Amino acid sequence: MLNHIPKNISPELIKILMEMGHGDELVLADANYPAVSCATRLIRCDGLAIPELLHSILYLMPIDTYVDSSVQLMNAVPGDDIPRIWDSYRSLLEDSGTSSKTITYLRREDFYERSKKAYAIVATGETSLYANIILKKGVVVE
């Protein structure tokens, strides 16, 4: 146990966040995502919802401000509803000081390919459809 580390951040996840450098990407994957087959490094956070985990990660990890797009979401297939969980992501990003204008939307196939290049994938228990999100790490400024 450590002070000031959110309880939903496991030792494995804090290690990954510490290892990541500027520009490295982290995928928070929903329960339907093929995380095992896409991951170079896999962190299991089964049973955790992405919004709560995202809130904790944003408390610890800065998002890249030197690029136009530092957050990617998997776009909904035409005909599917726009996921309501995206509103909570926008709110959490804004609350952390990251503009939601940095969000871009990737086709499912492009999202899968990008996730294979990510530093790590965090497999969660999130059951909302299209809840997957990629975060690009920024720099820590003191």
KANOR-V865500 format. One record per residue. N is the residue number from 1. RES is the residue in one letter. D_FIRST is the distance of its C-alpha to the first C-alpha in Angstrom with 2 decimals. Layout:
n: <N | N>
res: <RES | RES>
d_first: <D_FIRST | D_FIRST>
//
This chain:
n: <1 | 2 | 3 | 4 | 5 | 6 | 7 | 8 | 9 | 10 | 11 | 12 | 13 | 14 | 15 | 16 | 17 | 18 | 19 | 20 | 21 | 22 | 23 | 24 | 25 | 26 | 27 | 28 | 29 | 30 | 31 | 32 | 33 | 34 | 35 | 36 | 37 | 38 | 39 | 40 | 41 | 42 | 43 | 44 | 45 | 46 | 47 | 48 | 49 | 50 | 51 | 52 | 53 | 54 | 55 | 56 | 57 | 58 | 59 | 60 | 61 | 62 | 63 | 64 | 65 | 66 | 67 | 68 | 69 | 70 | 71 | 72 | 73 | 74 | 75 | 76 | 77 | 78 | 79 | 80 | 81 | 82 | 83 | 84 | 85 | 86 | 87 | 88 | 89 | 90 | 91 | 92 | 93 | 94 | 95 | 96 | 97 | 98 | 99 | 100 | 101 | 102 | 103 | 104 | 105 | 106 | 107 | 108 | 109 | 110 | 111 | 112 | 113 | 114 | 115 | 116 | 117 | 118 | 119 | 120 | 121 | 122 | 123 | 124 | 125 | 126 | 127 | 128 | 129 | 130 | 131 | 132 | 133 | 134 | 135 | 136 | 137 | 138 | 139 | 140 | 141 | 142>
res: <M | L | N | H | I | P | K | N | I | S | P | E | L | I | K | I | L | M | E | M | G | H | G | D | E | L | V | L | A | D | A | N | Y | P | A | V | S | C | A | T | R | L | I | R | C | D | G | L | A | I | P | E | L | L | H | S | I | L | Y | L | M | P | I | D | T | Y | V | D | S | S | V | Q | L | M | N | A | V | P | G | D | D | I | P | R | I | W | D | S | Y | R | S | L | L | E | D | S | G | T | S | S | K | T | I | T | Y | L | R | R | E | D | F | Y | E | R | S | K | K | A | Y | A | I | V | A | T | G | E | T | S | L | Y | A | N | I | I | L | K | K | G | V | V | V | E>
d_first: <0.00 | 3.77 | 6.91 | 9.47 | 8.10 | 9.97 | 8.82 | 11.63 | 10.60 | 9.82 | 8.98 | 12.80 | 13.54 | 11.63 | 13.50 | 16.67 | 16.46 | 16.09 | 18.97 | 21.22 | 23.96 | 26.39 | 28.35 | 26.18 | 25.93 | 23.34 | 24.72 | 23.22 | 25.46 | 26.65 | 27.15 | 30.72 | 29.98 | 30.86 | 27.48 | 27.86 | 31.31 | 30.49 | 27.19 | 26.96 | 23.19 | 21.93 | 18.52 | 18.66 | 17.38 | 19.92 | 20.33 | 18.94 | 21.59 | 22.11 | 22.58 | 19.17 | 17.56 | 20.06 | 19.21 | 15.54 | 16.80 | 19.50 | 17.16 | 15.74 | 18.81 | 22.35 | 25.24 | 28.25 | 31.00 | 33.44 | 34.62 | 36.53 | 34.31 | 30.55 | 29.85 | 31.72 | 32.23 | 34.20 | 37.47 | 38.88 | 41.95 | 45.13 | 45.89 | 42.30 | 40.89 | 38.72 | 35.16 | 33.99 | 30.37 | 31.59 | 32.16 | 28.51 | 27.65 | 30.25 | 28.94 | 25.30 | 26.65 | 28.96 | 26.31 | 24.23 | 27.42 | 28.50 | 32.03 | 32.55 | 35.72 | 33.76 | 33.52 | 35.93 | 36.80 | 37.33 | 39.46 | 37.62 | 38.98 | 38.08 | 34.52 | 34.19 | 35.63 | 33.42 | 30.26 | 31.34 | 31.06 | 27.59 | 24.79 | 22.85 | 23.29 | 20.66 | 22.30 | 21.59 | 23.21 | 25.14 | 28.70 | 30.48 | 33.09 | 32.91 | 29.28 | 28.49 | 27.55 | 27.34 | 25.61 | 26.76 | 24.31 | 25.75 | 25.34 | 22.92 | 25.18 | 24.21>
//
